[in-house]
Amino acid sequence: MASLPSVSPAPLTRFRWMICGLLFSAITVNYVDRALFGQLAPELRKTFGWSSGEVADILLWFEVAYAIGLAFAGRILDRVGTKLGLAVSFAAWCLASMLHAGMATVLGFKFARFFLGITEAGAFPGVTKATAEWFPRRERALVAGFYNSGSNVGSMIVPVITPWLFFSYGWQWTFIVVGGAGLIWVGFWLVYFSKPAEQPRVSPAELALIQSDPADTITEIMPMSRILATRQAWSFIMGKFFTDMIFRWNINLLPLFFVDHFNLDIKKIGPPFFIIYLTAGFGSVGGGWLSSALINRGWSINASRKTAMLVCILGVLPVMFTSVVTQPWMAVVILSLMMACHQGWSSNLYTSISDMFPKQAVGAVAGIGGTAGSIGAIALLYLTSDLFKSAKAAGANVDHVYTVIFIIAGAAYLAALACFHFLVPKLEPVRAE
């Protein structure tokens, strides 16, 4: 009897990593647009005769809008879907970035920052939701590390391109070119993103891997009241509140620190910031890799995530001494370590959402946590503005302002870890009841 011909199993495609690349590039563009004003702030301060307090006030309005937007962005994404929601958010924030070029007053720039904050609010809830849809739990921390590193790459690109664009074309065209270039991403997103089961480039073997986790016990959209009644949600909310404000302060005001403390200018701060954000990118991927590696070695998700988070927190603490160093490159070393560890922490914090919540709630939880982070950022920027204004009124040196901020930074991460562990002694999914 003739034997039947053997049938080769379908190959395991890896299209999900294409999606990871799109998520990484989305966050990269997000932070290029977000960080551009802070990088130009020393020059805009001279051009318009602003005080440091006025710069902080302008930056504050981005955070106000971001807090408002994040309160709704996650729920909107959960309802309209990741593909449409993130595409609209992305296109709108690129236009908001370009809008800065038409402003000439403090009030005008406040409006532009507000519009940017509202539209950028869809970014992190969108990429977090896409990760939950496209990757099994054991890969999500690594993916979060990759897309989270986009914030560092974006922040690293800005000090490299800004001086050239500024001195070649002026500050208005800097905003127009940077904002307009980002719109290219939307085309790629609309072409390549879909649900895994609807994507013909995904083989049955890859789809089985993506869907290999146990089915969610909650399949309907969770009401916000139900989400906020869980300790799991508040662990993420408090983690974001205490640590986002520090990272966002760095994005916005570290350029002013190097100008005020070390007398650097826009031409000289590029290399330090390139190194800071390059190191931060490695930290983002490294933090995600560490917890994923521990899981693959047989550790529980709870032990793996929290061990990685603890390692990251310990690396942040030297930031409290930043304002007392006298050499800029010593400050670069401290801040590079701090930013790398923040990103490692953040990669695991974002991943904890999908550890604890069903896919239908991931966007909402990410959004409300982002709102908490923005509230913290608003409070810290308001404090910074008040300290700058008090120093100016007293004719005092602004170094003490930075000393206060960096001490707060170290303490905030310790508070974040304590709250996270207290609220979820064990990472586990929310119960259907």
TORTORDO-613942 format. One record per residue: residue in three letters; x, z, y of N, C-alpha, C in turn. Coordinates in steps of 0.05 Angstrom, whole numbers. Layout:
N
   gugu      n.X      n.Z      n.Y     ca.X     ca.Z     ca.Y      c.X      c.Z      c.Y
    ALA        X        Z        Y        X        Z        Y        X        Z        Y
...
***
This chain:
433
   gugu      n.X      n.Z      n.Y     ca.X     ca.Z     ca.Y      c.X      c.Z      c.Y
    MET       17        0      -24        0        0        0       18        0       25
    ALA       12      -18       43       29      -21       68       24        3       86
    SER       46       13       96       44       36      114       34       26      142
    LEU       19       43      155        9       37      182       32       39      202
    PRO       33       22      222       54       23      242       51       50      257
    SER       74       62      263       74       87      278       67       81      307
    VAL       53      100      319       45       98      347       62      118      363
    SER       76      108      382       93      125      399       75      142      417
    PRO       81      167      420       65      184      439       69      174      467
    ALA       48      177      483       49      169      511       72      184      525
    PRO       87      171      542      109      185      556       99      206      575
    LEU      115      226      580      109      247      599      118      237      627
    THR       99      229      643      106      221      670      111      245      687
    ARG      122      241      710      129      263      729      119      257      757
    PHE       95      246      758       84      238      784       78      262      801
    ARG       74      285      788       69      309      804       91      315      823
    TRP      116      307      817      138      312      835      138      293      859
    MET      125      271      856      120      254      879      101      268      899
    ILE       81      282      888       64      298      905       79      321      918
    CYS       98      333      903      115      354      915      130      343      939
    GLY      141      318      936      155      306      958      138      301      982
    LEU      113      293      978       94      290     1001       89      317     1014
    LEU       86      338      999       81      365     1010      105      374     1026
    PHE      129      370     1015      154      377     1029      155      362     1056
    SER      150      336     1056      152      320     1080      131      328     1101
    ALA      107      336     1091       86      345     1109       95      370     1125
    ILE      106      389     1111      115      414     1125      140      408     1142
    THR      157      389     1134      179      381     1151      170      371     1177
    VAL      151      352     1177      140      341     1202      126      363     1218
    ASN      111      380     1204       97      402     1217      116      418     1234
    TYR      139      425     1223      157      442     1238      174      427     1258
    VAL      178      402     1255      191      386     1276      173      387     1301
    ASP      147      382     1297      129      382     1320      126      410     1332
    ARG      126      430     1314      123      458     1324      147      468     1339
    ALA      171      462     1329      196      473     1340      206      458     1364
    LEU      196      434     1370      207      418     1391      206      431     1418
    PHE      183      443     1425      181      456     1451      201      479     1454
    GLY      204      495     1433      224      517     1435      252      507     1439
    GLN      259      484     1427      286      473     1430      290      462     1459
    LEU      268      451     1470      270      441     1497      266      462     1519
    ALA      257      486     1510      249      507     1530      271      513     1550
    PRO      297      516     1542      318      522     1562      319      501     1584
    GLU      316      475     1576      317      453     1596      291      452     1612
    LEU      269      456     1599      243      456     1614      242      480     1633
    ARG      254      502     1626      255      525     1643      270      518     1669
    LYS      291      503     1667      306      494     1691      291      472     1706
    THR      279      454     1692      264      431     1705      241      441     1721
    PHE      226      460     1711      201      469     1724      205      496     1738
    GLY      228      509     1736      233      534     1749      217      557     1736
    TRP      213      555     1710      198      577     1696      216      601     1692
    SER      203      624     1688      217      648     1679      216      649     1648
    SER      232      666     1636      231      670     1607      204      680     1598
    GLY      191      697     1615      165      707     1609      144      685     1609
    GLU      146      665     1627      127      643     1627      131      626     1602
    VAL      156      622     1593      160      608     1568      147      622     1545
    ALA      150      648     1543      137      663     1522      106      662     1524
    ASP       96      661     1548       67      659     1552       57      632     1541
    ILE       72      610     1547       64      584     1537       64      583     1506
    LEU       85      594     1495       87      595     1465       64      612     1453
    LEU       55      632     1468       34      650     1458        9      634     1452
    TRP        3      613     1467      -22      599     1464      -23      583     1438
    PHE        0      574     1429        1      561     1403       -8      581     1381
    GLU        2      606     1383       -5      625     1363      -34      634     1364
    VAL      -45      635     1388      -74      642     1391      -91      620     1376
    ALA      -84      595     1382      -99      573     1370      -95      572     1340
    TYR      -70      577     1331      -64      576     1303      -79      597     1288
    ALA      -82      621     1300      -97      642     1287     -126      634     1285
    ILE     -137      622     1305     -165      614     1304     -169      592     1283
    GLY     -151      572     1284     -153      549     1266     -151      558     1236
    LEU     -132      576     1231     -128      584     1203     -152      599     1192
    ALA     -167      612     1209     -191      627     1200     -211      608     1188
    PHE     -211      582     1196     -230      563     1186     -218      541     1169
    ALA     -192      535     1173     -180      512     1160     -181      513     1130
    GLY     -175      537     1118     -175      539     1089     -203      534     1077
    ARG     -223      545     1090     -251      541     1080     -259      512     1083
    ILE     -252      499     1105     -258      471     1109     -245      454     1087
    LEU     -220      460     1081     -205      445     1060     -218      449     1033
    ASP     -227      474     1027     -241      479     1002     -266      462      999
    ARG     -279      456     1022     -304      441     1021     -301      411     1023
    VAL     -283      401     1041     -281      372     1044     -260      360     1025
    GLY     -243      377     1014     -222      367      995     -195      366     1008
    THR     -175      367      992     -147      368     1002     -139      342     1015
    LYS     -147      319     1003     -137      293     1013     -147      288     1041
    LEU     -173      289     1046     -184      284     1073     -176      305     1093
    GLY     -178      330     1084     -172      352     1103     -144      352     1114
    LEU     -124      348     1096      -97      348     1105      -90      323     1121
    ALA     -102      300     1114      -97      275     1129     -107      278     1158
    VAL     -131      289     1162     -142      292     1189     -125      312     1205
    SER     -118      335     1193     -102      355     1206      -76      343     1215
    PHE      -63      328     1197      -36      317     1203      -37      297     1226
    ALA      -56      279     1225      -58      259     1247      -63      272     1274
    ALA      -81      293     1273      -88      306     1298      -64      321     1310
    TRP      -48      334     1294      -26      350     1305       -4      331     1316
    CYS       -1      308     1304       19      289     1315       10      280     1343
    LEU      -16      275     1347      -26      268     1373      -23      291     1393
    ALA      -27      315     1383      -24      339     1400        5      342     1409
    SER       24      336     1391       52      337     1399       58      317     1421
    MET       47      293     1419       51      272     1439       39      280     1466
    LEU       17      296     1465        3      304     1489       20      320     1508
    HIS       40      334     1497       58      350     1514       71      333     1536
    ALA       76      307     1530       89      290     1549       74      286     1575
    GLY       48      291     1575       32      287     1599       28      312     1615
    MET       42      334     1608       38      359     1622       60      364     1643
    ALA       53      379     1664       73      385     1685       70      413     1696
    THR       51      429     1686       47      456     1695       46      475     1672
    VAL       48      501     1678       46      521     1657       19      520     1643
    LEU       -2      516     1659      -29      514     1647      -31      490     1629
    GLY      -20      467     1638      -21      443     1622       -7      447     1595
    PHE       17      459     1595       32      463     1571       17      484     1553
    LYS        4      503     1565      -12      522     1549      -34      507     1534
    PHE      -47      487     1547      -68      472     1534      -56      455     1511
    ALA      -33      442     1516      -21      426     1495      -13      443     1471
    ARG       -2      467     1476        5      484     1454      -19      494     1439
    PHE      -41      499     1453      -66      508     1441      -76      486     1422
    PHE      -76      461     1431      -86      438     1415      -68      435     1391
    LEU      -42      438     1394      -24      436     1371      -29      458     1351
    GLY      -34      482     1360      -39      504     1342      -64      500     1326
    ILE      -86      491     1338     -111      486     1324     -107      466     1302
    THR      -93      444     1309      -91      421     1290      -71      427     1268
    GLU      -50      442     1273      -30      448     1253      -40      469     1232
    ALA      -63      481     1238      -73      502     1221      -79      493     1192
    GLY      -83      467     1189      -90      457     1162      -67      453     1144
    ALA      -42      455     1154      -18      448     1138      -14      466     1114
    PHE       -9      491     1118       -2      509     1096      -26      514     1077
    PRO      -50      518     1087      -72      519     1067      -74      493     1051
    GLY      -69      470     1063      -71      445     1049      -50      442     1027
    VAL      -25      448     1034       -4      444     1014       -6      465      992
    THR      -15      489      999      -18      510      979      -41      502      959
    LYS      -62      491      970      -85      482      953      -76      459      935
    ALA      -61      440      947      -51      417      931      -33      426      908
    THR      -16      446      913        1      457      892      -15      469      869
    ALA      -36      483      876      -53      495      855      -67      473      839
    GLU      -73      450      851      -87      429      838      -68      412      820
    TRP      -43      411      827      -25      392      814       -4      404      796
    PHE        0      431      797       22      443      781       12      467      766
    PRO       23      471      741       17      496      726       30      520      740
    ARG       20      543      733       30      567      747       60      571      745
    ARG       72      564      722      100      569      718      118      551      736
    GLU      106      530      748      122      513      766      115      518      795
    ARG       95      533      801       85      534      829      104      548      848
    ALA      118      569      840      137      582      858      159      563      865
    LEU      169      547      846      190      527      852      179      506      871
    VAL      155      497      867      143      477      885      139      489      913
    ALA      130      514      914      127      527      940      154      529      954
    GLY      175      534      938      201      535      950      209      509      962
    PHE      203      487      948      209      460      959      194      454      984
    TYR      167      457      983      152      450     1007      157      470     1030
    ASN      162      495     1023      168      514     1044      195      509     1058
    SER      214      496     1042      239      489     1054      236      467     1075
    GLY      214      453     1074      208      434     1095      208      446     1123
    SER      199      471     1125      200      484     1151      228      487     1161
    ASN      247      491     1143      275      494     1151      287      466     1157
    VAL      280      447     1141      291      420     1146      280      410     1173
    GLY      254      414     1178      243      406     1204      256      420     1227
    SER      260      446     1224      273      462     1245      303      454     1248
    MET      315      444     1226      343      435     1227      345      408     1240
    ILE      325      391     1236      326      364     1248      324      366     1279
    VAL      307      384     1288      301      386     1317      326      390     1334
    PRO      344      409     1329      367      412     1346      387      389     1344
    VAL      384      373     1323      402      349     1320      392      326     1337
    ILE      366      321     1336      355      297     1350      348      303     1379
    THR      342      328     1385      331      335     1412      351      328     1434
    PRO      377      337     1433      395      331     1455      398      301     1459
    TRP      400      285     1438      403      256     1441      378      244     1454
    LEU      354      251     1444      330      240     1456      327      250     1485
    PHE      333      275     1490      329      286     1517      347      273     1537
    PHE      373      270     1531      391      259     1550      390      228     1552
    SER      379      216     1531      376      187     1531      350      177     1544
    TYR      328      192     1539      302      182     1547      286      202     1564
    GLY      295      227     1565      279      247     1580      261      263     1562
    TRP      251      285     1572      236      303     1555      208      291     1548
    GLN      196      275     1565      170      264     1559      172      245     1534
    TRP      191      227     1534      194      209     1511      203      223     1486
    THR      216      246     1489      223      262     1466      198      271     1451
    PHE      178      281     1466      153      288     1453      138      264     1441
    ILE      138      242     1456      123      218     1446      136      207     1421
    VAL      162      204     1421      176      192     1397      172      210     1373
    VAL      177      236     1376      175      254     1353      147      255     1343
    GLY      127      258     1360       99      259     1351       90      233     1339
    GLY       97      211     1350       88      185     1340      100      179     1312
    ALA      126      186     1308      139      180     1283      126      194     1260
    GLY      114      218     1264      102      232     1243       77      219     1231
    LEU       64      202     1246       39      189     1237       44      171     1212
    ILE       69      163     1208       75      146     1184       67      161     1158
    TRP       70      187     1158       64      202     1134       35      199     1124
    VAL       17      197     1143      -12      196     1136      -18      172     1117
    GLY       -5      149     1122       -9      126     1105        0      131     1077
    PHE       23      143     1073       32      149     1046       14      169     1032
    TRP        4      189     1047      -14      209     1035      -40      196     1025
    LEU      -52      179     1041      -77      167     1033      -74      148     1010
    VAL      -50      136     1007      -46      118      984      -40      132      958
    TYR      -25      154      959      -15      166      935      -30      191      926
    PHE      -43      205      944      -55      231      935      -83      227      924
    SER      -89      240      903     -116      242      891     -116      266      872
    LYS     -138      271      859     -138      292      839     -122      282      815
    PRO     -108      300      800      -92      290      778     -107      273      758
    ALA     -131      281      751     -146      266      730     -154      238      740
    GLU     -154      234      767     -162      208      778     -138      191      785
    GLN     -114      200      780      -89      186      787      -79      170      763
    PRO      -81      143      764      -72      127      741      -43      129      735
    ARG      -26      138      753        2      140      748        9      165      732
    VAL      -11      182      727       -7      207      711      -14      201      682
    SER        5      206      664        0      201      636      -17      224      624
    PRO      -30      220      601      -45      242      589      -27      266      583
    ALA       -2      261      576       16      284      571       21      300      596
    GLU       25      287      619       30      302      644        4      315      652
    LEU      -19      302      649      -44      315      657      -49      340      640
    ALA      -41      339      614      -44      363      597      -26      385      607
    LEU       -2      379      616       16      399      626        4      411      652
    ILE       -6      395      670      -18      405      695      -41      423      689
    GLN      -56      417      669      -80      433      663      -76      453      640
    SER      -51      461      636      -44      478      612      -51      507      616
    ASP      -56      516      641      -62      544      645      -90      550      635
    PRO      -96      575      628     -124      582      621     -143      575      643
    ALA     -167      567      636     -187      559      656     -193      583      675
    ASP     -198      576      700     -206      597      719     -233      609      710
    THR     -235      636      712     -260      649      705     -281      646      727
    ILE     -272      639      751     -290      634      774     -289      605      781
    THR     -311      590      779     -310      562      783     -325      553      809
    GLU     -340      571      821     -354      564      845     -337      573      869
    ILE     -344      563      893     -330      571      917     -337      600      923
    MET     -316      617      926     -321      646      931     -329      650      960
    PRO     -349      666      965     -356      673      993     -333      689     1006
    MET     -329      686     1032     -308      700     1045     -311      730     1043
    SER     -335      740     1042     -339      769     1039     -329      778     1012
    ARG     -332      761      992     -322      768      965     -291      768      965
    ILE     -279      749      978     -250      747      980     -239      771      994
    LEU     -251      778     1017     -240      801     1033     -246      828     1020
    ALA     -262      829      999     -267      854      985     -246      860      964
    THR     -227      841      960     -207      845      939     -180      855      950
    ARG     -167      872      935     -140      881      942     -121      857      942
    GLN     -125      838      924     -107      815      922     -106      800      949
    ALA     -129      796      961     -129      782      987     -114      797     1008
    TRP     -118      823     1009     -105      840     1030      -75      842     1025
    SER      -66      840     1000      -37      840      995      -24      816     1009
    PHE      -37      793     1007      -26      768     1020      -29      771     1050
    ILE      -52      780     1059      -57      783     1088      -36      800     1101
    MET      -30      824     1090      -11      842     1102       17      831     1100
    GLY       23      817     1078       50      805     1075       54      784     1097
    LYS       34      768     1103       36      748     1124       37      761     1152
    PHE       21      781     1156       20      794     1182       47      804     1191
    PHE       61      818     1173       86      830     1180      110      811     1181
    THR      109      789     1166      133      772     1165      131      745     1179
    ASP      107      734     1181      104      709     1196      112      712     1225
    MET      105      735     1236      111      738     1265      141      737     1270
    ILE      157      746     1251      186      745     1255      197      717     1253
    PHE      188      703     1232      197      675     1228      189      658     1252
    ARG      164      661     1262      155      644     1283      168      652     1310
    TRP      175      677     1313      190      685     1337      217      671     1336
    ASN      229      670     1313      255      656     1311      253      626     1318
    ILE      233      613     1307      229      585     1313      226      580     1343
    ASN      211      598     1356      205      594     1384      226      603     1404
    LEU      239      626     1398      255      639     1418      284      643     1411
    LEU      293      637     1387      321      639     1381      338      621     1399
    PRO      329      597     1406      345      581     1425      350      597     1451
    LEU      330      611     1462      334      627     1486      354      649     1481
    PHE      353      661     1457      372      683     1451      401      673     1453
    PHE      406      650     1441      434      639     1442      442      631     1470
    VAL      423      622     1486      429      615     1514      434      640     1530
    ASP      417      661     1527      420      685     1543      443      703     1534
    HIS      447      705     1508      466      724     1497      494      713     1495
    PHE      496      687     1489      523      674     1485      529      653     1505
    ASN      511      648     1525      515      629     1546      519      600     1535
    LEU      505      593     1513      506      566     1503      485      549     1517
    ASP      488      523     1515      468      505     1526      457      487     1505
    ILE      439      469     1512      425      452     1493      444      434     1477
    LYS      467      428     1489      487      411     1475      502      426     1454
    LYS      504      453     1457      521      469     1439      505      485     1418
    ILE      479      487     1421      464      503     1402      456      487     1377
    GLY      460      461     1378      453      445     1355      467      453     1329
    PRO      494      454     1328      508      462     1303      500      490     1292
    PRO      498      511     1309      489      536     1298      461      535     1285
    PHE      442      521     1298      416      519     1287      415      501     1262
    PHE      431      481     1261      433      464     1237      441      481     1213
    ILE      461      499     1217      470      516     1195      449      537     1187
    ILE      436      549     1207      416      569     1202      394      558     1184
    TYR      384      534     1192      361      523     1178      369      509     1152
    LEU      393      499     1150      403      489     1125      404      511     1104
    THR      415      534     1112      417      557     1094      389      567     1087
    ALA      371      567     1106      343      575     1101      330      557     1080
    GLY      336      532     1080      325      513     1060      334      521     1032
    PHE      360      527     1029      370      536     1003      356      562      994
    GLY      351      580     1014      337      605     1007      309      600      998
    SER      295      581     1010      268      575     1002      266      566      973
    VAL      283      546      966      283      536      939      294      558      920
    GLY      315      572      929      326      593      912      307      615      905
    GLY      291      624      925      272      645      920      251      636      900
    GLY      241      611      903      222      601      883      234      597      856
    TRP      259      587      855      273      584      830      277      610      815
    LEU      284      631      830      290      657      818      266      668      802
    SER      243      668      815      220      679      800      211      661      777
    SER      213      635      781      207      616      759      226      620      736
    ALA      252      623      742      272      627      721      267      653      705
    LEU      259      674      719      253      699      706      229      697      688
    ILE      209      682      697      185      677      680      193      662      655
    ASN      210      641      658      219      626      635      236      642      615
    ARG      248      664      625      263      682      608      245      703      594
    GLY      220      702      599      202      720      586      192      743      603
    TRP      200      745      628      191      766      646      161      760      652
    SER      147      781      659      119      778      668      119      766      696
    ILE       96      754      703       93      743      730       96      765      750
    ASN       85      788      745       87      811      764      116      819      769
    ALA      131      823      748      159      831      751      176      809      763
    SER      171      785      756      187      762      766      183      758      796
    ARG      158      757      805      152      753      833      163      776      850
    LYS      158      801      841      166      824      858      196      828      858
    THR      210      822      836      239      824      836      251      804      856
    ALA      241      780      856      250      760      875      244      768      904
    MET      221      780      908      214      789      935      232      811      945
    LEU      238      830      927      256      852      934      284      843      941
    VAL      294      824      925      321      813      931      321      801      959
    CYS      300      786      966      298      773      992      296      794     1015
    ILE      281      815     1011      278      835     1032      305      848     1038
    LEU      321      854     1018      347      866     1022      365      849     1039
    GLY      362      822     1035      379      804     1051      371      802     1080
    VAL      346      810     1087      337      808     1114      348      831     1132
    LEU      352      854     1120      357      878     1136      380      877     1156
    PRO      403      862     1150      424      861     1170      416      849     1197
    VAL      392      836     1198      384      823     1224      381      844     1246
    MET      378      869     1239      374      890     1259      399      894     1277
    PHE      422      883     1268      447      886     1283      455      860     1298
    THR      437      841     1299      444      815     1311      452      817     1340
    SER      437      832     1356      442      832     1385      467      847     1393
    VAL      481      861     1374      505      875     1382      530      859     1376
    VAL      528      837     1362      551      821     1356      559      805     1380
    THR      585      800     1383      595      786     1407      603      757     1402
    GLN      605      749     1377      613      722     1370      588      707     1360
    PRO      583      683     1371      559      668     1362      559      662     1333
    TRP      582      657     1321      582      649     1293      577      673     1274
    MET      582      697     1284      574      720     1268      544      723     1268
    ALA      532      718     1291      503      718     1293      491      696     1275
    VAL      504      673     1274      495      652     1256      495      660     1227
    VAL      515      675     1219      517      685     1191      493      703     1185
    ILE      489      723     1203      467      742     1199      440      728     1198
    LEU      436      711     1218      410      697     1220      405      677     1197
    SER      427      665     1188      424      646     1165      415      661     1140
    LEU      427      685     1135      419      701     1112      391      710     1115
    MET      384      719     1140      357      728     1144      336      706     1140
    MET      341      683     1151      321      661     1148      320      651     1119
    ALA      342      650     1105      342      643     1077      325      662     1061
    CYS      329      688     1066      314      708     1051      284      708     1059
    HIS      278      703     1084      250      701     1092      237      678     1076
    GLN      250      656     1074      238      633     1061      235      638     1030
    GLY      254      652     1019      251      659      991      227      678      987
    TRP      225      698     1005      202      716     1004      176      700     1007
    SER      175      682     1027      151      667     1033      143      649     1009
    SER      162      637      995      156      620      972      141      636      951
    ASN      150      660      946      136      677      926      110      688      936
    LEU      109      694      962       84      704      973       62      683      971
    TYR       68      658      978       48      637      976       40      632      947
    THR       59      633      929       52      629      901       34      651      890
    SER       36      675      901       20      697      892      -10      691      895
    ILE      -17      674      914      -46      667      918      -57      654      892
    SER      -42      634      882      -52      620      858      -48      636      833
    ASP      -31      657      834      -29      676      812      -55      693      810
    MET      -67      698      833      -89      717      834     -117      705      839
    PHE     -118      681      850     -144      669      857     -148      642      844
    PRO     -174      635      839     -180      608      828     -174      586      848
    LYS     -171      562      839     -165      539      856     -185      536      879
    GLN     -210      543      874     -231      539      894     -228      559      918
    ALA     -211      579      915     -208      599      936     -181      598      949
    VAL     -162      582      938     -134      583      947     -133      575      977
    GLY     -147      554      985     -145      546     1013     -155      568     1032
    ALA     -177      580     1025     -189      601     1042     -170      625     1044
    VAL     -158      634     1022     -140      657     1023     -115      650     1039
    ALA     -104      626     1035      -81      618     1051      -87      617     1081
    GLY     -111      607     1087     -119      606     1115     -122      633     1128
    ILE     -136      651     1115     -140      678     1127     -114      693     1129
    GLY      -96      689     1109      -70      702     1111      -54      690     1134
    GLY      -56      664     1138      -43      651     1161      -53      662     1187
    THR      -79      667     1189      -91      679     1213      -78      706     1219
    ALA      -75      722     1198      -62      748     1201      -33      745     1211
    GLY      -19      725     1200        8      719     1209        9      712     1239
    SER      -11      696     1247      -13      688     1275      -19      712     1293
    ILE      -36      730     1284      -42      754     1300      -17      770     1304
    GLY       -1      773     1283       25      786     1286       43      772     1305
    ALA       44      745     1304       61      730     1322       51      732     1351
    ILE       25      733     1355       14      737     1382       23      764     1393
    ALA       21      784     1377       29      811     1386       58      812     1393
    LEU       75      800     1376      104      800     1381      111      784     1406
    LEU       99      761     1409      104      744     1433       94      758     1458
    TYR       71      771     1456       61      786     1479       80      809     1487
    LEU       90      823     1467      110      844     1472      135      833     1484
    THR      144      810     1474      169      797     1484      165      789     1514
    SER      142      777     1520      136      769     1547      136      793     1566
    ASP      123      815     1557      122      839     1573      150      851     1577
    LEU      167      851     1556      194      861     1559      211      844     1578
    PHE      208      818     1576      222      800     1594      214      805     1623
    LYS      189      808     1628      179      812     1655      188      839     1666
    SER      188      859     1649      198      886     1657      227      885     1664
    ALA      243      871     1647      272      869     1652      277      854     1678
    LYS      262      833     1684      265      818     1709      258      835     1733
    ALA      236      850     1731      228      868     1753      248      889     1759
    ALA      261      899     1738      281      920     1741      309      909     1747
    GLY      312      883     1746      339      871     1750      357      878     1727
    ALA      347      882     1703      363      891     1680      371      867     1663
    ASN      391      871     1646      400      851     1627      379      848     1605
    VAL      375      824     1596      354      819     1575      363      825     1547
    ASP      389      834     1543      399      839     1517      382      861     1503
    HIS      372      880     1518      357      902     1505      331      891     1494
    VAL      320      870     1506      296      857     1495      301      847     1467
    TYR      323      833     1463      330      823     1437      336      845     1417
    THR      348      867     1426      354      889     1409      328      900     1397
    VAL      308      904     1414      282      915     1405      270      896     1384
    ILE      271      870     1390      258      850     1372      271      850     1345
    PHE      298      851     1344      312      849     1318      308      874     1302
    ILE      306      898     1315      300      922     1300      272      921     1288
    ILE      253      911     1303      226      907     1293      226      888     1269
    ALA      243      868     1270      244      848     1248      251      861     1222
    GLY      272      876     1222      281      889     1197      259      908     1186
    ALA      247      924     1204      227      943     1195      202      929     1184
    ALA      195      905     1196      171      891     1188      172      882     1159
    TYR      195      873     1150      197      864     1122      194      887     1102
    LEU      206      910     1109      202      933     1092      173      941     1090
    ALA      159      940     1113      130      946     1113      114      926     1096
    ALA      122      901     1098      108      880     1083      110      884     1053
    LEU      134      890     1043      138      894     1015      123      919     1005
    ALA      124      941     1021      110      965     1014       80      960     1011
    CYS       69      946     1031       40      940     1030       33      923     1006
    PHE       49      903     1001       43      884      979       42      899      952
    HIS       62      916      947       63      930      922       42      951      920
    PHE       36      965      942       15      985      941      -13      973      935
    LEU      -18      949      947      -44      937      943      -47      923      916
    VAL      -25      912      906      -27      900      879       -3      910      862
    PRO       -6      934      851       15      945      834       21      926      810
    LYS        0      910      803        4      890      782      -11      864      791
    LEU        4      842      791       -8      816      799      -26      807      776
    GLU      -52      804      782      -71      795      762      -94      781      776
    PRO     -107      762      762     -128      746      774     -152      764      782
    VAL     -166      756      803     -190      771      810     -211      767      788
    ARG     -228      786      785     -248      785      764     -273      771      774
    ALA     -287      759      755     -312      744      762     -333      763      774
    GLU     -333      787      765     -354      806      775     -346      818      802
***
